[in-house]
Amino acid sequence: MSKATRATTMLTRAGIAFTLHSYDYDPDADSIGLQAAEALGEAPSRVLKTLMALVDGKPACVIVPSDHEVSMKRLAAAFGGKSAQMMKPAEAERVTGYKVGGISPFGQMRPVRTAIEAQAMAHELVYMNGGQRGLQVRLGPQDAVAVLKAIVAPLVA
């Protein structure tokens, strides 16, 4: 597995401190995020999943703890929109340039609006997808907010 991805390149260029963590990715897992947390031996609240959504028809990246579900109402409100829905997997892959299960908020094909669940900010370090299946980056949530120019909002139900 290559450790250099568009995600790690973006973080390195931005001067963000991070560490890489590999795990055995299970494509048949009921929840990819929960499987990653278990494989890493970390609390699910620290292993954040990256989801792609549409808010009023425009792409948005949503980062929430792996043991929570996104509230579409809260997501739409966070971006000042009226409605939100999850993006279809094929569209998420096209927009991000990553495969489902390996979608990182960092280094996507083109920048999209990003929101991070407010609860994630309570942790000193969190894990996010590193740009391929079975690869996570560990970094400070405030660094992720800064490099992604993300908004922090309550997003989970």
C-alpha positions, -999 to 999 in steps of 0.1 A, spaced: 0 0 0 14 34 -10 16 59 19 17 88 -5 -18 99 -16 -33 132 -27 -45 135 9 -11 131 25 5 154 -1 -20 181 7 -14 178 44 24 178 39 23 209 17 1 227 42 26 220 70 1 200 90 15 175 115 0 140 110 8 103 114 -3 75 91 -21 44 104 -28 13 82 -53 -14 89 -69 -43 72 -98 -29 53 -129 -51 52 -151 -42 21 -179 -64 36 -181 -45 69 -216 -32 78 -199 1 88 -166 10 72 -159 37 99 -167 13 128 -146 -14 113 -117 11 110 -121 21 146 -121 -15 158 -91 -24 136 -71 6 150 -82 -1 186 -96 34 189 -129 48 202 -154 53 173 -159 89 184 -122 96 174 -124 78 140 -142 102 118 -160 91 86 -160 112 54 -193 114 36 -203 132 5 -237 149 3 -256 173 -18 -270 205 -1 -295 222 -23 -280 202 -52 -243 213 -46 -216 189 -34 -206 190 3 -181 170 24 -194 159 58 -171 146 86 -187 129 116 -177 103 142 -180 68 128 -206 58 154 -231 86 144 -254 93 116 -257 126 98 -289 146 104 -299 159 69 -318 188 85 -287 199 105 -265 194 75 -286 217 53 -288 243 81 -250 242 86 -246 254 50 -276 277 50 -295 254 27 -330 241 26 -324 204 19 -296 178 20 -292 142 8 -264 117 6 -245 116 -27 -247 84 -47 -215 63 -44 -206 67 -81 -211 104 -80 -190 107 -48 -162 88 -65 -164 111 -96 -164 143 -75 -136 133 -51 -114 111 -73 -113 86 -45 -130 51 -42 -158 46 -17 -141 34 15 -111 55 7 -127 89 4 -106 115 22 -117 151 29 -81 161 19 -69 163 -17 -102 158 -34 -102 165 -72 -118 199 -65 -124 216 -32 -160 214 -19 -177 230 11 -168 209 42 -184 206 76 -171 188 107 -192 176 135 -187 199 166 -182 169 189 -150 160 171 -134 192 183 -133 178 219 -105 154 210 -69 162 209 -63 139 179 -87 123 155 -84 99 126 -96 106 91 -93 87 58 -59 91 43 -70 87 6 -72 50 2 -89 20 17 -71 9 49 -52 41 55 -60 67 81 -43 100 91 -42 110 127 -42 148 133 -56 176 154 -92 184 145 -84 221 145 -57 214 119 -82 197 97 -106 226 101 -79 250 91 -66 232 60 -101 223 48 -115 258 56 -143 238 71 -172 249 92 -178 233 126 -214 226 134 -237 201 151 -244 176 123 -255 144 139 -290 133 149 
